[in-house]
């Protein structure tokens, strides 16, 4: 019924979500559709590795492997399959979408597209918009909710389709480029990879410094070692999810790149001062949590 409403609406008929989801560390994830569907399927790989194929208009099978920071769109009405790599299971965001504008957003991106984290990449902002679409639809299918989700989808897909403009939009302030030092750049990189398990080498390599030299200057500037600071950012994000979503604690654990929920709880308690369950309970009871 909701899809019928969107197809008939003059605004939403241009572009709308028919299904949306998030699969963290999706072991044994495999989808195959010999009978094609009418929707385009966008899959954004946050972590891990996977594969997909689809049949093009000539009936030829096109097959690809994808890894972290890749996205692709499977064309509508095309037989296809996609699956995770069992040795390195992927974490993915996915959206089924349709409408008069859908083919324009999907054009040219049936092959993997790399969204590489860099100074102005804004990956975390894009992820926030995905979460907002998901949460709006999760709260009900009123006409207003569907219309708002449709508007957000337009922006989300535009941030990928016009990625250069999306990134350059924040580069200038009063006609001048913002200046970022190496510490700000590395912290931005951590935020862009908040759902992943970065090593010290990953972060140091991004800055171009040796691990030892980068650690020294980062600690001098922030008072924390790089990975300790990365965990602080992760726990801040976890606090936001505990406060503003209904996600289970084990889901939040995996979403911020922890495989062991006990270890996550231990790190959360060390940084925030209380376990995740107590933190959420305090928020729900309007208690003040000191952290």
C-alpha positions as CSV (number, residue, x, y, z in Angstrom):
1,X,0.0,0.0,0.0
2,X,2.8,2.4,0.9
3,X,4.6,1.8,-2.4
4,X,1.3,2.4,-4.3
5,X,0.9,5.7,-2.5
6,X,4.5,6.7,-3.5
7,X,4.0,5.7,-7.1
8,X,0.9,7.9,-7.4
9,X,2.3,10.9,-5.6
10,X,3.6,13.6,-8.0
11,X,6.8,14.2,-5.9
12,X,7.5,10.7,-4.6
13,X,6.8,9.1,-8.0
14,X,10.1,10.7,-9.1
15,X,12.2,8.8,-6.6
16,X,11.4,6.7,-3.5
17,X,12.7,3.9,-1.3
18,X,10.9,0.5,-1.5
19,X,13.3,-1.3,1.0
20,X,16.3,-0.4,3.1
21,X,18.6,-2.2,5.5
22,X,22.0,-2.6,7.1
23,X,23.9,-5.9,7.5
24,X,27.0,-5.9,9.8
25,X,29.6,-8.6,9.3
26,X,27.1,-10.6,7.1
27,X,28.3,-14.1,7.3
28,X,26.8,-16.5,4.7
29,X,24.9,-13.6,3.1
30,X,23.8,-14.6,-0.4
31,X,21.0,-13.3,-2.6
32,X,20.2,-14.6,-6.1
33,X,17.3,-13.4,-8.2
34,X,16.8,-15.2,-11.5
35,X,13.5,-13.4,-11.8
36,X,14.4,-9.7,-11.9
37,X,12.7,-7.1,-9.8
38,X,11.5,-3.6,-10.9
39,X,13.8,-1.7,-8.4
40,X,17.4,-0.6,-8.6
41,X,19.6,-2.0,-5.7
42,X,22.3,0.1,-4.2
43,X,24.8,-1.6,-2.0
44,X,27.5,0.4,-0.1
45,X,30.3,-1.7,1.3
46,X,31.6,-0.3,4.6
47,X,33.9,-3.1,5.4
48,X,34.9,-6.6,4.3
49,X,34.7,-8.1,0.8
50,X,31.9,-9.4,-1.5
51,X,30.9,-10.3,-5.0
52,X,28.0,-9.6,-7.4
53,X,26.9,-10.3,-10.9
54,X,24.1,-9.1,-13.1
55,X,23.0,-9.7,-16.7
56,X,23.3,-6.7,-18.9
57,X,20.9,-5.7,-21.7
58,X,22.6,-8.1,-24.0
59,X,22.1,-11.0,-21.6
60,X,25.8,-11.1,-20.8
61,X,26.8,-11.8,-17.2
62,X,28.9,-9.0,-15.6
63,X,30.7,-10.1,-12.5
64,X,32.7,-8.0,-10.0
65,X,34.5,-8.2,-6.6
66,X,34.1,-5.3,-4.2
67,X,35.7,-4.3,-0.9
68,X,35.4,-1.6,1.7
69,X,34.5,1.9,0.5
70,X,33.0,0.6,-2.8
71,X,29.4,1.0,-3.8
72,X,27.4,-0.2,-6.9
73,X,23.9,-0.2,-8.2
74,X,22.3,-3.3,-9.7
75,X,20.0,-2.3,-12.6
76,X,16.3,-2.8,-12.4
77,X,14.9,-5.8,-14.3
78,X,18.2,-7.5,-14.4
79,X,18.8,-11.1,-13.1
80,X,21.5,-10.8,-10.5
81,X,23.2,-12.2,-7.4
82,X,25.4,-10.8,-4.6
83,X,27.1,-12.5,-1.8
84,X,29.7,-11.9,1.0
85,X,33.2,-13.3,1.1
86,X,33.2,-15.9,4.0
87,X,36.9,-15.1,4.9
88,X,36.2,-11.4,5.1
89,X,32.4,-10.9,5.4
90,X,31.1,-7.6,4.3
91,X,29.2,-4.9,6.2
92,X,26.8,-3.2,3.9
93,X,24.2,-0.5,3.6
94,X,21.6,-1.3,1.0
95,X,18.6,0.5,-0.6
96,X,16.0,-0.7,-3.2
97,X,14.7,2.4,-5.0
98,X,12.6,3.3,-8.0
99,X,10.9,6.2,-9.7
100,X,11.3,8.3,-12.9
101,X,14.7,9.6,-11.7
102,X,16.1,6.3,-10.5
103,X,17.7,5.4,-13.8
104,X,19.6,8.7,-13.9
105,X,21.2,8.0,-10.5
106,X,21.9,4.4,-11.4
107,X,23.5,5.3,-14.8
108,X,27.1,4.3,-15.0
109,X,27.4,2.9,-11.5
110,X,26.6,-0.8,-12.1
111,X,30.4,-1.2,-12.0
112,X,32.1,-0.7,-8.5
113,X,32.7,2.9,-7.5
114,X,35.4,3.7,-4.9
115,X,34.6,6.3,-2.3
116,X,38.0,6.9,-0.8
117,X,38.2,8.6,2.6
118,X,40.1,11.8,2.3
119,X,40.2,15.3,3.8
120,X,36.8,16.4,2.5
121,X,35.1,13.0,1.9
122,X,32.1,13.4,4.3
123,X,31.5,9.7,4.5
124,X,30.2,9.9,8.0
125,X,27.7,12.7,7.0
126,X,26.4,10.5,4.2
127,X,26.0,7.6,6.6
128,X,24.0,9.9,8.9
129,X,21.6,10.6,6.1
130,X,21.2,6.9,5.4
131,X,20.4,6.4,9.1
132,X,17.9,9.2,8.9
133,X,16.1,7.6,6.0
134,X,16.0,4.3,7.8
135,X,14.8,5.8,11.1
136,X,12.1,7.9,9.4
137,X,10.7,4.8,7.6
138,X,11.0,2.7,10.8
139,X,8.7,5.1,12.6
140,X,5.8,4.6,10.2
141,X,4.5,5.0,6.7
142,X,2.6,8.2,6.9
143,X,2.4,10.3,3.7
144,X,4.7,12.9,5.3
145,X,7.2,10.3,6.5
146,X,7.4,8.7,3.0
147,X,7.8,12.1,1.3
148,X,10.6,13.1,3.7
149,X,12.4,9.8,3.1
150,X,12.1,10.4,-0.6
151,X,13.7,13.8,-0.3
152,X,16.5,12.4,1.8
153,X,17.1,9.7,-0.7
154,X,17.5,12.3,-3.4
155,X,20.2,14.0,-1.4
156,X,21.9,10.7,-0.5
157,X,22.1,9.5,-4.1
158,X,23.2,13.0,-5.2
159,X,26.1,12.9,-2.7
160,X,27.3,9.8,-4.6
161,X,26.4,10.9,-8.1
162,X,27.9,14.3,-7.7
163,X,30.6,13.4,-5.3
164,X,33.1,16.1,-6.3
165,X,30.6,18.8,-5.7
166,X,29.5,17.1,-2.4
167,X,33.0,17.2,-1.1
168,X,33.9,20.7,-2.4
169,X,30.9,22.2,-0.8
170,X,32.6,22.4,2.6
171,X,36.1,23.3,1.4
172,X,35.5,27.0,1.3
173,X,34.6,29.4,4.0
174,X,34.5,33.1,3.2
175,X,36.0,32.3,-0.2
176,X,39.1,30.5,1.3
177,X,39.9,26.9,1.8
178,X,39.9,25.8,5.4
179,X,43.3,24.8,6.7
180,X,43.7,21.4,8.3
181,X,46.8,20.3,10.2
182,X,47.9,16.7,10.4
183,X,46.1,16.0,13.7
184,X,42.8,17.3,12.3
185,X,43.3,15.3,9.2
186,X,43.9,12.1,11.1
187,X,40.9,12.7,13.4
188,X,38.7,13.3,10.3
189,X,40.0,10.0,8.9
190,X,39.1,8.2,12.1
191,X,35.6,9.6,12.0
192,X,35.2,8.6,8.3
193,X,36.1,5.1,9.3
194,X,34.3,4.9,12.7
195,X,32.6,1.6,11.8
196,X,35.9,-0.1,10.9
197,X,38.8,-1.7,12.8
198,X,41.7,0.6,11.9
199,X,45.3,-0.2,12.9
200,X,47.9,2.4,13.9
201,X,49.6,1.7,10.6
202,X,46.4,2.4,8.7
203,X,46.1,5.9,10.3
204,X,49.9,6.7,10.1
205,X,50.0,5.6,6.4
206,X,47.1,8.0,5.7
207,X,49.1,10.9,7.2
208,X,52.4,9.9,5.5
209,X,54.2,9.7,8.8
210,X,55.9,6.7,10.4
211,X,53.8,5.0,13.1
212,X,56.2,6.1,15.9
213,X,56.5,9.7,14.7
214,X,52.8,10.1,14.2
215,X,52.0,8.6,17.6
216,X,54.4,11.1,19.2
217,X,52.9,14.2,17.6
218,X,49.4,13.0,18.1
219,X,49.9,12.3,21.8
220,X,51.6,15.6,22.2
221,X,48.6,17.4,20.6
222,X,45.7,15.4,22.1
223,X,47.1,13.7,25.2
224,X,46.0,10.3,23.9
225,X,47.6,7.7,21.7
226,X,45.9,7.5,18.3
227,X,44.0,4.2,18.8
228,X,42.9,5.3,22.3
229,X,41.5,8.4,20.7
230,X,39.8,6.4,18.0
231,X,38.1,4.3,20.8
232,X,36.9,7.6,22.4
233,X,35.3,8.6,19.1
234,X,33.7,5.2,18.8
235,X,32.3,5.4,22.3
236,X,30.9,8.9,21.6
237,X,29.2,7.4,18.5
238,X,27.9,4.5,20.6
239,X,26.5,7.0,23.1
240,X,24.6,8.7,20.3
241,X,23.2,5.4,19.0
242,X,22.2,4.3,22.6
243,X,20.4,7.7,23.0
244,X,18.8,8.2,19.6
245,X,18.1,4.7,18.2
246,X,16.4,1.5,19.3
247,X,19.4,-0.6,18.2
248,X,20.3,-3.5,20.5
249,X,23.6,-3.2,22.3
250,X,25.1,-6.1,20.3
251,X,24.1,-4.4,17.1
252,X,25.8,-1.2,18.2
253,X,28.9,-3.2,19.2
254,X,29.2,-4.6,15.6
255,X,28.3,-1.3,14.0
256,X,31.3,0.5,15.5
257,X,33.7,-2.3,14.6
258,X,33.8,-4.5,17.7
259,X,33.3,-8.2,17.2
260,X,33.4,-9.1,21.0
261,X,30.5,-7.5,22.8
262,X,32.1,-8.1,26.2
263,X,35.2,-6.3,25.1
264,X,33.0,-3.4,23.8
265,X,31.2,-3.2,27.1
266,X,34.5,-3.1,28.9
267,X,35.9,-0.3,26.8
268,X,32.6,1.6,27.0
269,X,32.6,1.4,30.8
270,X,36.3,2.5,30.9
271,X,35.7,5.6,28.8
272,X,32.1,6.6,29.6
273,X,32.1,5.5,33.2
274,X,29.1,3.1,33.1
275,X,28.2,0.0,31.1
276,X,26.1,0.5,27.9
277,X,23.0,-0.9,29.5
278,X,23.2,1.5,32.5
279,X,23.9,4.4,30.2
280,X,20.8,3.7,28.1
281,X,18.7,3.2,31.3
282,X,20.0,6.5,32.6
283,X,19.0,8.3,29.4
284,X,15.6,6.7,29.4
285,X,15.1,7.7,33.1
286,X,16.4,11.3,32.4
287,X,19.2,10.7,34.8
288,X,22.5,12.6,34.2
289,X,25.4,10.4,33.2
290,X,28.8,11.8,33.8
291,X,31.4,10.9,31.2
